[in-house]
């Protein structure tokens, strides 16, 4: 799971974390947090020199995940992950720098990583997604528990989230959840957070060869993906109206996974769900200046319509050239 565990994890506390009583580990966490607190978005993400112990923890995780990904991760993940490893120097004996991974993702979908020091509120995290910004942690889990952690850490972010944030369809789905949160009432923020949990964090999709993981909580966790393969958890077809109120554990293996037929199918279902969220305005993302535009006047709607007509003309021209 990631920094997007959000409010539910905050309410339950973090005293169960491995390393909670390890003063050396806690000091290391504080040092990573200081880097994030002093970071200015838009500047290069500071480099972290990881220790030998952290590298060994990383090695234990990535070598085991590489055994599961080819047969249990979705095809989109397996298409991108080798390129991610090559371009960002991800190796069993080398922990990549977040700046390199962020640049890889930005080049493909416009998403960027932003280091954070701690969990964010649900609204803050979702609003960041609306701007194609993904808040991520830079510390590693405690070496005593490499295969499962209920907290966000660098392994989860880079081995779970990063590859699919570089997939256009998945990136669009993630951003749409963020856009739907802007101006939404508090009770709908909780619903959106839960939908996010059952998709981006622990989502599963159906492929011809069977169910495959696309959620980062599965892709970045040896323990979670092994548990998923036991078939003990319940599975349901993805429906945001059902997912929005479904309970879930934040400090143990999941008892329910929602299965989507594809990212695009999940996106279409989510858009229908989001359209019914009571909001006083509509918004759109402007990729040219990375801003959010509130569509609250006739002039803005006319400009938006003109932009859409231009895109439609390009589409029709391309279709005609293919005839």
GIMORA-V647339 format. One record per backbone hydrogen bond with DSSP energy under -0.5 kcal/mol. CO is the residue of the C=O (numbers start at 1). NH is the residue of the N-H. E is the energy in kcal/mol with one decimal. If there is no record, write none. Layout:
co = {CO,CO}
nh = {NH,NH}
e = {E,E}
This chain:
co = {2,3,3,5,5,6,6,7,8,9,14,17,19,21,22,23,24,25,26,27,28,29,30,31,32,33,34,36,39,40,43,48,51,52,53,54,55,56,57,58,59,60,61,62,64,64,65,65,66,68,68,69,72,74,75,76,77,78,80,80,81,82,83,84,85,85,86,89,91,94,94,97,97,98,99,100,101,102,103,104,105,105,105,106,112,114,121,122,123,124,125,126,127,128,128,129,132,133,134,136,139,142,143,145,147,153,154,155,155,156,156,157,157,161,162,163,164,166,167,168,169,170,171,172,173,174,175,176,177,178,178,179,181,185,185,186,187,188,189,190,191,192,193,194,195,196,196,196,197,199,200,201,201,203,203,204,205,205,207,210,212,213,215,215,216,218,221,222,223,224,225,226,227,227,228,234,236,239,239,240,242,243,255,257,258,258,259,260,262,263,264,265,266,267,268,269,270,271,273,274,277,278,282,284,285,286,286,286,291,291,293,293,294,297,298,299,300,301,302,303,304,305,306,307,308,309,310,311,312,313,314,315,316,317,318,319,319,320}
nh = {5,6,120,8,9,9,10,11,12,13,17,20,22,23,26,27,28,29,30,31,32,33,34,35,36,37,38,39,41,43,42,50,55,56,57,58,59,60,61,62,63,64,65,66,67,68,68,69,70,71,72,73,213,78,79,80,81,82,83,84,85,86,87,88,89,90,89,91,94,91,96,100,101,102,103,104,105,106,107,108,108,109,110,110,134,136,125,126,127,128,129,130,131,131,133,132,112,135,114,116,154,145,146,148,223,157,158,159,160,160,161,161,162,165,166,166,167,168,171,172,173,174,175,176,177,178,179,180,181,181,182,182,184,188,189,190,191,192,193,194,195,196,197,198,199,199,200,201,202,203,216,217,218,214,215,260,207,212,210,207,205,74,218,219,220,221,225,226,227,228,229,230,230,232,231,257,259,242,243,244,245,246,234,236,204,260,238,206,266,267,268,269,270,271,272,273,274,275,276,277,279,185,295,293,287,289,290,291,286,293,284,295,296,301,302,303,304,305,306,307,308,309,310,311,312,313,314,315,316,317,318,319,320,321,322,322,323,323}
e = {-2.2,-1.3,-0.8,-0.7,-0.8,-0.5,-1.7,-2.4,-1.4,-1.6,-1.7,-1.6,-1.6,-0.8,-2.4,-2.0,-1.8,-2.2,-2.1,-2.1,-2.1,-2.3,-2.3,-1.5,-1.7,-2.6,-1.8,-1.1,-0.6,-2.0,-0.5,-0.9,-2.3,-2.2,-2.0,-2.6,-2.5,-2.2,-1.8,-2.9,-2.2,-1.0,-2.5,-2.2,-0.8,-0.7,-1.0,-2.7,-0.6,-0.7,-2.0,-2.1,-3.1,-2.0,-1.6,-1.4,-2.9,-0.5,-0.6,-2.3,-2.5,-2.2,-2.9,-1.9,-0.5,-2.1,-0.6,-0.7,-1.4,-1.5,-0.6,-0.5,-1.6,-2.8,-2.2,-1.8,-2.3,-2.8,-2.0,-0.8,-1.0,-2.7,-0.8,-1.0,-3.3,-2.6,-2.5,-2.5,-2.3,-1.6,-1.5,-1.4,-0.8,-1.0,-2.0,-2.1,-1.9,-0.6,-2.2,-2.2,-3.2,-1.8,-0.5,-0.5,-2.9,-2.1,-2.9,-2.4,-0.5,-1.3,-1.3,-0.6,-2.1,-1.7,-0.8,-0.9,-1.7,-0.5,-2.9,-2.3,-2.0,-2.5,-2.4,-2.4,-1.6,-1.4,-2.9,-2.2,-0.8,-0.9,-0.7,-0.9,-1.8,-1.1,-1.3,-1.6,-1.2,-2.8,-2.4,-1.9,-2.3,-2.6,-2.2,-2.0,-0.6,-1.1,-0.6,-1.8,-1.7,-2.2,-2.4,-3.2,-0.6,-2.4,-2.2,-2.8,-0.5,-3.1,-2.4,-2.3,-3.0,-2.4,-1.4,-2.5,-2.3,-1.3,-2.2,-1.9,-2.0,-2.5,-1.6,-0.6,-1.3,-0.6,-1.4,-2.5,-3.3,-1.3,-3.0,-2.1,-1.1,-1.3,-2.5,-2.1,-1.8,-0.5,-3.0,-2.5,-2.2,-2.5,-2.4,-2.2,-2.4,-2.7,-1.7,-1.8,-3.3,-1.9,-1.2,-1.8,-0.7,-0.6,-2.7,-3.0,-0.8,-0.6,-1.0,-1.4,-3.2,-0.5,-1.9,-0.6,-1.6,-1.9,-2.6,-2.2,-2.4,-2.6,-2.2,-2.1,-2.3,-2.4,-2.0,-2.1,-2.6,-2.5,-1.7,-2.2,-2.7,-2.3,-2.2,-2.2,-2.4,-1.8,-0.9,-0.6,-0.6,-0.9}
